[in-house]
Amino acid sequence: MNEVNNRRLLELIINIAPGGGTAEQESDQDQEFLNNFLPIVDYRYALEPSTLLILGGRGVGKTELFRLLAIPSGREYLVRSLNITSLPDLNKTTWIAGFGRTKKVSKKFPAPEIIEKHMINADNIQWRSFWVGLVLGILLQQEDFKFKGFIVEKMDAEIAMALRDRLSLLSDWQSIVYQNFEQLNSILDELDQKLFEVDEWLFVSYDELDRLVTSYTSLANPIRELLALWLERFRRWDRIRPKIFLRTDLFQEDFLKFPDASKLKAHQVKLEWKHSWLYQLLIKRLANSGSEMVEYLQNIPELINNNNQNGLGWAVSSDEKLFEELIEKMIGKYMGTTPKKGFTYRWIPNHLQDASGRIAPRSFLKLFALAAKQRIQQLFQTGALLQPSNLQGALMDTSEARILELGEEYPWLESLKISLKGLEAPVPKDKFLEAVKSTIWRTDRQPPASNPEEILKYLLQLGVVESRSDGRINMPEIYLYGFQVKRKGGVKRPK
C-alpha cells in the first residue's frame, strides 16, 4: 500500500478515540454516535426491568449506554440488535434522566457546588426528597408525557412551577419538597397505578453520580439514599423502574456503608468487556470512520457488512479468527521477528488489563490511536500499517493517560504517584507500604483512608495493584508506566 493511502488510514485510526476516547468527547450527532456504538450481550441484562443497578469502572462504557437509552432510536436499535424480548414494548415506555447529561448543553440539574452547599447536613429523608423532587421536575418538563397533566393537577401549583421552571435552583424547591414529601410520594404512587392500568412503564436513569457533589467523601450519603429509595420502591411500585449507572468502587461496602447492599445483588449487572468485544468495537469504529478504511477492512472477507437496517452503521462479524487476520495484516503476527516476543493479537489485551483482568474500552481504542499518531510521524510508511514498536510506545502513553483519567476521579493518586516513582515491581509489601506512608497528601486531595494498609486495600479493589502469593505487590503495565514504576524485562520506550 502506498504512502498516501497509509497516511489517510492512519489519520482515520487516530480519530477513533476523539478527545482521548472519553464519553464526553463523543459526537453530539445522534447518528454518528450510534454508528460508533457496539451493542454487547451484557446490555441485554442491563435493560431488563428487574435490573436496577449497572456497575462498571471508569471508561467501561456506562455513560455511552446511558446516553444511548436517552435516544428513542437508540433504544430501538439496541433492542433489535440484541433481539431483546424481556423489555416491554418500547412504544409503551417513557425514559427520563433522573440525573446525568444526555447532551452537553443540558443544565437542568443543580450544580455540584450548589447541591453540596444546601445538602451538606441533610438527613436520609431530605436526600430522598431531593431525589423524588428531581424525578417529578423532569417529568413536568417532558412535553410528551401523557400523565403530565395528572401530576400538575395533583400537585400544589407553587411546587409544580418551581420544579418545572427552576429545577437547577435547588434553594427554590428543596425545602418545600421536603415539607411536602408525603404528598409528592403519594403522587408517584398514584402515577405507578395509572401506568399499571394502561400497561405502560416509566424508566428513570442515573449517571455521573460521582459528580453529584464536589467532595468524594460527601458522595456516600446521597448515593446510599438513592439506592435505598429505589430498593424500597421496587417492592412498592410495579411500573416505575430505575437504571442506576454507578462506578464499582462507589458501591464498596466500606465506603457506602449500605446495610441492604446484598439485596441488590439480584438486581445488578457489571459491565466488563471480553477481549473479542474490544476487537469488535475497534473494527466497528474503524469501519464507520471513512470509505478508505472500509475498503481496507474489506480485504478480510466477511469481516464487516453494511447492514444498515439496525441503524448502527457498519456491522462487524463475531468471528475471532477474522480479527486475528486483520491484526496480522495491520501490524504483523508477532511483536518481533519470532513468536518469542509474543503474538500481537494476544499481546495487546494482555498488556492493557488491570490487576483484575479488566480492560477499559477507552484504553483499548486509545492504544491504537496513539500508535497511529506515532506511525504517521515516521518518514517511511509503506508496508504494514502499524509497527510493533508503535504499540510499545503507545502502551506507555496509554498508561500515562489512564493515570490522568483515574486522577480525575481519585485526585489523591497524584500525590501517591510521586512517592511510588522509581520503585521496581514486584515490590516487597513493607517497602510499598512505607512509600504510601511517606506520601505527603494535599489537604484538598485526601485518600479514602489514612492507614497505609487500608489505602493498599483500596488500590487492590481498583485493580491498580495485585498481591502476589509471595506477598509482594505487583502493578500491571496499564498503570506501571503512568506511575513511573520500573520492572525488569518490561517494555522499553522505542527510540
C-alpha positions in Angstrom: 0.0 0.0 0.0 1.5 3.4 -0.9 2.4 6.1 1.5 -0.5 8.4 0.7 -3.1 5.7 1.3 -1.3 4.7 4.5 -1.3 8.2 5.8 -5.1 8.5 5.2 -5.7 5.3 7.0 -3.6 6.3 9.9 -5.5 9.6 10.2 -8.7 7.6 10.4 -7.3 5.4 13.2 -6.2 8.5 15.2 -9.8 9.7 15.1 -11.4 6.6 16.6 -10.8 7.9 20.1 -11.8 11.6 19.9 -10.7 13.7 22.9 -8.7 10.7 24.2 -11.7 8.4 24.0 -13.7 10.0 26.8 -17.5 9.7 26.6 -17.8 13.5 27.0 -15.9 13.9 23.7 -18.1 11.6 21.7 -20.1 13.2 18.8 -23.3 15.1 19.7 -24.7 13.9 16.5 -27.0 11.0 17.3 -26.4 9.0 14.1 -22.6 9.4 14.3 -22.8 8.3 18.0 -25.0 5.3 17.1 -22.6 4.3 14.3 -19.8 4.0 16.8 -21.8 2.2 19.4 -21.3 -1.5 19.8 -24.2 -3.4 21.4 -22.6 -6.1 23.6 -24.5 -9.0 25.0 -24.4 -7.8 28.6 -26.5 -4.8 27.7 -29.4 -7.3 27.3 -29.4 -7.8 31.1 -29.0 -4.1 31.8 -32.3 -3.4 30.1 -34.4 -5.9 32.0 -37.0 -4.2 34.2 -35.7 -6.1 37.2 -32.1 -4.7 36.8 -31.8 -1.5 39.0 -28.0 -1.1 39.2 -25.4 -1.2 36.4 -21.9 -1.2 37.8 -18.6 -0.6 36.0 -15.2 1.1 36.3 -14.1 4.3 34.7 -14.0 4.1 30.9 -16.0 0.9 30.7 -18.9 2.5 28.7 -21.6 3.3 31.4 -22.1 6.9 30.0 -22.3 5.7 26.4 -25.1 3.2 27.4 -26.8 5.9 29.5 -26.7 8.3 26.5 -28.0 5.6 24.1 -31.0 4.9 26.3 -31.9 8.6 26.2 -32.2 8.4 22.4 -35.5 6.8 21.2 -34.0 5.4 18.0 -31.0 4.2 20.1 -33.3 2.1 22.3 -35.0 0.6 19.2 -31.7 -0.2 17.6 -30.3 -1.8 20.8 -33.4 -4.0 21.3 -33.4 -5.0 17.6 -29.6 -5.7 17.5 -29.7 -7.9 20.6 -33.1 -9.4 20.0 -34.2 -8.4 23.5 -37.6 -9.8 24.4 -37.6 -9.2 28.2 -38.1 -5.4 27.8 -41.7 -4.1 27.5 -42.8 -2.8 24.1 -40.8 0.4 23.6 -44.0 2.2 22.5 -45.3 1.7 26.0 -42.2 3.0 27.8 -41.1 6.5 28.8 -37.4 7.1 29.6 -36.1 10.1 31.6 -32.8 11.1 33.1 -33.1 11.4 36.9 -29.5 12.7 36.9 -26.7 12.9 34.3 -26.1 14.6 31.0 -27.9 13.4 27.9 -26.5 16.3 25.9 -23.5 18.6 26.7 -25.8 21.6 26.8 -28.1 20.1 29.5 -28.1 22.3 32.6 -31.4 21.2 34.1 -29.9 19.8 37.3 -28.4 21.8 40.2 -24.6 22.3 40.0 -22.4 20.1 42.3 -21.3 23.1 44.4 -25.0 24.1 45.0 -26.0 20.6 46.0 -23.1 20.3 48.4 -23.9 23.8 49.9 -27.6 23.1 50.5 -27.4 19.4 51.4 -24.2 19.3 53.5 -26.0 18.3 56.7 -29.0 16.6 55.0 -30.5 13.5 56.7 -31.8 10.4 54.9 -35.3 11.8 54.3 -34.0 15.1 53.0 -31.9 13.2 50.5 -34.8 11.0 49.4 -37.0 14.1 48.9 -34.2 15.6 46.8 -34.2 12.5 44.5 -38.0 12.5 44.3 -38.0 16.2 43.5 -35.7 15.6 40.6 -37.9 12.8 39.2 -41.0 15.0 39.4 -39.2 18.0 38.0 -38.0 16.1 34.9 -41.5 14.6 34.3 -43.0 18.1 34.4 -40.5 19.2 31.8 -41.5 16.3 29.5 -43.8 17.7 26.8 -45.0 14.4 25.5 -45.5 12.6 28.8 -49.2 11.6 28.8 -49.6 11.8 32.6 -48.0 15.2 32.9 -51.5 16.8 33.4 -52.3 14.3 36.1 -49.2 15.3 38.0 -49.9 19.0 37.7 -53.5 18.5 38.8 -52.4 16.6 41.9 -49.5 18.9 42.9 -49.5 22.3 44.6 -49.1 24.9 41.9 -46.2 26.6 43.7 -44.2 23.3 43.9 -45.1 22.4 40.3 -43.9 25.7 39.0 -40.6 25.6 41.0 -39.8 22.0 39.9 -40.7 22.6 36.2 -39.1 26.0 35.7 -36.4 26.3 38.3 -35.1 22.7 38.8 -31.5 23.8 38.7 -32.1 26.3 41.5 -32.1 23.9 44.4 -32.8 26.6 47.0 -36.2 27.3 45.3 -37.6 23.9 45.8 -35.6 21.7 48.2 -37.3 22.8 51.4 -40.8 22.8 50.1 -40.4 19.3 48.5 -39.1 18.1 51.9 -42.0 19.6 53.7 -44.5 18.1 51.3 -42.7 14.8 50.8 -45.7 12.7 51.9 -47.9 14.3 49.3 -45.4 14.1 46.5 -44.6 10.5 47.2 -48.3 9.8 47.1 -48.5 11.3 43.6 -45.8 8.9 42.4 -47.8 6.0 44.0 -50.9 7.1 42.0 -48.8 7.5 38.8 -47.5 4.0 39.2 -51.0 2.7 39.5 -52.1 4.6 36.4 -49.1 3.2 34.4 -50.1 -0.3 35.5 -53.7 0.2 34.4 -52.7 1.2 30.9 -49.9 -1.3 30.7 -47.1 1.3 30.4 -43.7 1.8 32.0 -41.5 4.7 33.3 -37.8 4.2 33.4 -35.6 6.7 35.3 -31.8 6.5 34.5 -29.0 8.0 36.6 -25.4 8.6 35.5 -22.3 10.7 36.7 -23.3 10.3 40.3 -19.6 10.7 41.2 -20.1 14.3 40.0 -23.2 15.0 42.2 -21.1 16.9 44.7 -17.5 18.2 44.7 -16.2 16.2 47.6 -15.6 12.4 47.3 -16.3 11.8 50.9 -19.7 13.6 50.5 -20.9 11.1 47.9 -21.7 8.3 50.2 -24.9 9.7 51.8 -26.7 10.8 48.6 -25.8 7.6 46.7 -26.8 5.4 49.6 -30.2 7.1 49.9 -30.8 6.9 46.2 -30.2 3.1 46.2 -32.3 2.7 49.4 -35.1 4.7 47.9 -35.3 2.6 44.7 -34.8 -0.7 46.5 -37.8 0.1 48.7 -39.8 1.4 45.7 -39.0 -1.7 43.7 -41.3 -3.6 46.2 -43.9 -0.8 46.2 -44.1 0.2 42.6 -44.9 -2.1 39.6 -44.2 0.2 36.6 -41.7 2.8 37.7 -38.1 1.4 37.5 -34.6 2.9 37.7 -31.4 2.3 35.8 -28.6 3.5 38.1 -25.2 3.6 36.4 -22.6 3.6 39.2 -18.8 3.3 39.4 -17.9 0.0 41.0 -15.8 1.5 43.8 -18.7 3.7 44.9 -20.6 0.5 45.7 -17.9 -0.8 48.0 -19.3 -1.8 51.4 -16.6 0.1 53.4 -17.4 3.3 51.5 -21.1 3.2 51.1 -22.0 1.5 54.4 -25.3 0.4 52.9 -26.7 -2.5 55.0 -29.1 -3.6 52.3 -26.4 -3.8 49.6 -26.7 -7.6 49.5 -30.4 -7.3 48.5 -29.3 -5.5 45.3 -27.2 -8.5 44.1 -30.2 -10.0 42.3 -30.9 -6.6 40.6 -27.4 -5.6 39.4 -25.2 -6.3 36.4 -21.5 -5.5 36.0 -20.2 -4.1 32.7 -17.0 -5.9 31.8 -15.6 -6.4 28.3 -14.4 -9.6 26.8 -11.3 -9.4 24.6 -13.3 -10.3 21.4 -15.8 -7.5 22.1 -13.0 -5.0 22.4 -11.7 -6.0 18.9 -15.3 -5.8 17.6 -15.6 -2.3 19.0 -12.3 -1.3 17.4 -13.2 -2.7 14.0 -16.7 -1.1 14.2 -15.2 2.3 14.8 -12.7 1.8 12.0 -15.4 0.7 9.6 -17.5 3.8 10.3 -14.6 6.2 10.1 -14.4 6.6 6.3 -14.7 4.9 2.9 -10.9 4.3 2.6 -11.0 2.3 5.8 -14.0 0.3 4.7 -12.1 -0.6 1.5 -9.1 -1.7 3.7 -11.2 -3.8 6.0 -13.0 -5.5 3.1 -9.7 -7.2 2.2 -10.7 -9.6 5.0 -13.8 -11.2 3.5 -16.9 -11.2 5.8 -15.2 -9.1 8.5 -17.7 -6.3 8.1 -21.1 -5.9 6.4 -23.3 -2.8 5.7 -26.4 -4.0 7.4 -27.9 -0.5 8.0 -31.4 -1.8 8.9 -30.3 -1.9 12.6 -29.4 1.8 12.4 -25.9 1.2 13.8 -23.8 1.7 10.7 -21.4 -1.0 9.6 -21.7 -4.2 11.5 -18.8 -6.5 12.5 -18.5 -10.3 12.4 -18.2 -12.1 15.7 -15.6 -14.5 14.3 -12.3 -14.0 16.3 -10.3 -15.7 13.5 -11.1 -12.7 11.3 -10.0 -10.3 14.0 -6.7 -12.1 14.2 -6.3 -12.0 10.4 -6.9 -8.2 10.5 -4.3 -7.6 13.2 -1.8 -9.7 11.4 -2.4 -7.7 8.2 -2.4 -4.4 10.1 0.7 -5.0 12.4 2.1 -8.4 11.9 1.6 -11.8 13.6 4.3 -11.4 16.2 5.6 -8.5 18.2 9.0 -9.3 16.9 10.6 -11.4 14.1 9.7 -14.6 16.0 7.0 -15.8 18.5 9.4 -15.1 21.4 8.1 -11.5 21.7 4.5 -12.7 21.7 1.6 -13.0 19.4 0.3 -9.5 18.6 -3.3 -10.3 18.9 -2.9 -11.6 22.4 -0.1 -9.1 23.4 -2.5 -6.1 23.1 -5.1 -7.1 25.6 -2.6 -8.8 27.9 -0.7 -5.5 28.3 -3.9 -3.4 28.8 -5.7 -5.3 31.5 -5.6 -4.2 35.1 -4.8 -6.5 38.1 -8.3 -8.0 37.9 -8.1 -8.8 34.2 -10.4 -5.9 33.2 -9.8 -3.7 30.2 -11.4 -0.3 29.6 -12.6 0.1 26.0 -11.3 3.6 26.2 -7.7 2.4 26.8 -8.0 -0.2 24.0 -9.1 2.4 21.4 -6.5 4.9 22.7 -3.7 2.4 22.2 -4.4 2.1 18.5 -5.0 5.9 18.1 -1.7 6.7 19.8 0.2 4.1 17.9 -1.1 5.5 14.6 -0.1 9.0 15.8 3.5 7.8 16.3 3.5 5.9 12.9 2.3 8.9 10.9 5.2 10.9 12.1 7.7 8.4 10.7 9.1 9.1 7.3 8.8 5.6 5.9 5.2 4.5 5.9 5.0 1.7 3.4 4.4 -2.0 4.4 2.3 -2.8 7.5 0.1 0.0 8.6 1.5 -0.1 12.2 4.7 -1.5 13.7 5.0 -3.4 17.0 7.3 -0.6 18.2 4.4 1.8 17.7 2.3 -0.3 20.0 5.1 -0.5 22.6 5.5 3.3 22.6 1.7 3.8 22.7 1.3 1.5 25.6 3.4 3.8 27.8 1.4 6.8 26.6 -1.9 4.9 27.2 -0.7 4.1 30.7 0.0 7.7 31.4 -3.4 8.8 30.1 -5.1 6.1 32.2 -3.5 7.5 35.3 -4.7 11.0 34.4 -8.2 9.6 33.9 -8.1 7.9 37.3 -6.8 11.1 38.8 -10.0 12.9 37.8 -12.0 10.5 39.9 -9.4 9.9 42.6 -7.3 13.2 42.9 -5.2 11.7 45.8 -3.5 9.4 43.3 -1.4 12.4 42.1 0.4 12.5 45.5 0.8 8.8 45.5 2.4 8.9 42.1 5.2 11.0 43.5 6.0 8.5 46.3 5.8 5.4 44.1 8.1 6.8 41.4 11.2 4.7 40.9 10.0 1.6 42.7 10.7 -1.7 41.0 7.8 -4.1 40.7 7.1 -6.6 42.1 7.7 -4.5 45.3 8.1 -6.1 48.8 4.9 -5.3 50.7 6.7 -3.5 53.5 8.5 -1.3 51.1 5.3 -0.5 49.2 3.5 0.4 52.5 6.5 2.6 53.5 6.2 4.5 50.2 2.4 5.0 50.9 3.1 6.1 54.5 5.7 8.6 53.4 3.3 10.3 50.9 2.6 13.9 51.5 -1.1 14.3 50.8 -2.6 17.6 49.7 -5.2 18.9 52.1 -7.8 19.1 49.4 -7.0 15.7 47.9 -7.1 13.3 50.8 -7.2 9.5 50.2 -10.2 7.4 51.3 -8.3 6.2 54.3 -5.3 7.3 56.4 -3.9 3.8 57.2 -1.5 2.6 54.5 -2.9 -0.9 54.7 -6.4 0.5 54.0 -5.1 2.5 51.1 -3.4 -0.6 49.7 -6.7 -2.5 50.1 -8.4 0.3 48.1 -5.8 0.1 45.3 -6.3 -3.7 45.2 -10.1 -3.1 44.7 -9.4 -0.7 41.9 -7.2 -3.2 40.2 -4.2 -0.8 40.3 -2.1 -3.3 42.1 -2.2 -7.0 42.9 -0.9 -9.1 45.8 1.3 -12.0 44.7 1.4 -15.3 46.5 4.8 -14.5 48.0 3.4 -11.3 49.5 5.0 -8.8 47.0 2.9 -6.1 45.4 2.8 -6.1 41.6 1.5 -3.5 39.2 0.0 -4.2 35.7 1.5 -2.4 32.8 -1.5 -0.3 32.1 -0.6 1.5 35.4 3.1 0.8 35.6 4.4 3.4 33.2 1.9 6.0 34.3 3.1 5.7 37.9 6.8 5.6 36.6 7.3 2.3 38.4 10.0 0.1 36.9 10.1 -3.6 36.0 12.9 -5.9 34.9 12.3 -7.0 31.4 9.5 -4.6 30.9 8.6 -2.9 27.6 11.2 -0.2 26.6 10.2 3.0 25.0 11.2 2.8 21.3 13.7 5.4 20.1 
